Amino acid sequence: MISLGDPVSFDELVKRPEAWWPQYISAIEARRLRDRITREGNTLLINTALCVALLAELYTTTSDPDAKRQDWQFHHRTRLTVSSCPIADFGIMAGSVSGPGVGQLAYYDTQTKSTTYGQDPNDHYWVYFTTIRGEVLYLDCGLYSLTPGDVLKADPYVADHLTERFMLIPAFLRDSLARKTMTNIHTERSRTSVLKNTEIVEALMRNQREFEKENGELYSRFMQGICGKETSARDKRLVTPFVQVTRAQIRANLLNGRWKGYPPEPTLVTDMYDLIRPIPPPPGVQQVNAVFAGWQEELKRIEEREARGWRMG
């Protein structure tokens, strides 16, 4: 339960945890809670934008005059693969997550005496990919608010001017290795293909500026079909901008060839703050002392970045 009191400034949120959590345990725990709260929600919206953008930039031609890559994409046919195995389908799964540490935040407003609830683990959404061999992989970027955990070292994948802002992002990939070594916390209720959605494919092949309103309505209906309830006015307003921003990032990586330098495997850490927590090493073990010193240096670099000004992603 999070008790909501008086508003605090953005600067206080970032640099003065005592201003919003007077009894905070440590600076690291305050950051973890802050990130858990600020990453609440938008899972269906984000996953829809991601899948539509992948479909638009990798699997369709377009009449969008701003794309500047129709002929390039047509001749090169860049596609998604997993270990050189082509992807045959991708889309959105709906279901639930459960297991040790999974929980829902609740917010009690001390002024209105009312309680609202955060992201629901029983109403969860993530992306699936199916290879031509039938292997199914899960990509879940919305778990952090339910159970702070895996984050991806993202700087190899994003544009240079975004690397500091998106140095680490929440991500959980359930692939063949994870299936062998980790307990599955996802329970699938339904899956909806984006790659094979002919209505969305046809919409992406027309002029995006001219049909922006119609496309936005289509994306809203698509989300409504997945969650089974009316899409909120906020999500209707945001889905098209989310798609446009995601398309621009994917398109930039295609055009500048950045994707060719992607590492063979993504770098995951269990928790971005576990990576830098200064755990005292056993006495007399020089190797552990060296790692400890590295943690301290990394913590100092993060503090310096925050002092220069931190921005939420």
Order of alpha helices (4+ residues) and beta strands (2+ residues): beta-alpha-alpha-alpha-alpha-beta-beta-beta-beta-beta-beta-beta-beta-beta-alpha-beta-alpha-alpha-alpha-beta-alpha
